[in-house]
Amino acid sequence: SYELTQPPSVSVSPGQTARITCSGDALPKQYAYWYQQKPGQAPVLVIYKDSERPSGIPERFSGSSSGTTVTLTISGVQAEDEADYYCQSADSSGTYEVFGGGTKLTVL
Amino acid sequence: QVQLQESGPGLVKPSQTLSLTCTVSGGSISSGSYYWSWIRQPAGKGLEWIGRIYTSGSTNYNPSLKSRVTISVDTSKNQFSLKLSSVTAADTAVYYCARDKPYYGSGTWGQGTLVTVSS
């Protein structure tokens, strides 16, 4: 079955830029979505259609796509951004959705 | 603003069927073009997409769960439901319901409900 691959962890200091990647063979054909999840809370959508930001999401969150990899970039990381981040996309035929394994962002 | 709330038994015995309901408030489940989805998360692990039902009634399921999963909608109660049969301890997780707008992602989630499979 289809898989999306994320690094298990990323660490950055406050004010720096965090980049979280997500790789999958169908990403050139299917949009990617990014979710932020803090402990004990439901996930929150932070990026849709590869690079669009929902209303209410800070401008420091951005997304990009290149071939089979999509990237979530958090510029000027703040302590409150420490969370787990998940990418989501569909298989090549759009039949079902898959989540990446998640990346724990640590703000040093 | 649409809100979602999961409900159902918190404890299910092995081999039985897990049944959960997601109640939609603040809007009609049959209006607009949305997917109504179920996602789960075992403790300390990542998110797993279970499946979804479209406003039209069509469904899509995770291939690894497809043989055990049924998602349905009850428009009269403004609810949608998940049934997962032949459960084992591996099905123990927090189960979330969510509303997806095609190409816009899952913008609305329930708070999640913990289901434990144990005898």
Boltz contact constraints between the chains, C-beta under 6 A:
constraints:
  - contact:
      token1: [A, 1]
      token2: [B, 63]
      max_distance: 6.0
  - contact:
      token1: [A, 33]
      token2: [B, 105]
      max_distance: 6.0
  - contact:
      token1: [A, 42]
      token2: [B, 96]
      max_distance: 6.0
  - contact:
      token1: [A, 42]
      token2: [B, 109]
      max_distance: 6.0
  - contact:
      token1: [A, 42]
      token2: [B, 111]
      max_distance: 6.0
  - contact:
      token1: [A, 42]
      token2: [B, 112]
      max_distance: 6.0
  - contact:
      token1: [A, 45]
      token2: [B, 105]
      max_distance: 6.0
  - contact:
      token1: [A, 45]
      token2: [B, 106]
      max_distance: 6.0
  - contact:
      token1: [A, 45]
      token2: [B, 107]
      max_distance: 6.0
  - contact:
      token1: [A, 48]
      token2: [B, 104]
      max_distance: 6.0
  - contact:
      token1: [A, 48]
      token2: [B, 105]
      max_distance: 6.0
  - contact:
      token1: [A, 49]
      token2: [B, 103]
      max_distance: 6.0
  - contact:
      token1: [A, 86]
      token2: [B, 47]
      max_distance: 6.0
  - contact:
      token1: [A, 95]
      token2: [B, 60]
      max_distance: 6.0
  - contact:
      token1: [A, 96]
      token2: [B, 60]
      max_distance: 6.0
  - contact:
      token1: [A, 96]
      token2: [B, 62]
      max_distance: 6.0
  - contact:
      token1: [A, 97]
      token2: [B, 49]
      max_distance: 6.0
  - contact:
      token1: [A, 99]
      token2: [B, 47]
      max_distance: 6.0
  - contact:
      token1: [A, 99]
      token2: [B, 49]
      max_distance: 6.0
  - contact:
      token1: [A, 101]
      token2: [B, 46]
      max_distance: 6.0
  - contact:
      token1: [A, 102]
      token2: [B, 46]
      max_distance: 6.0
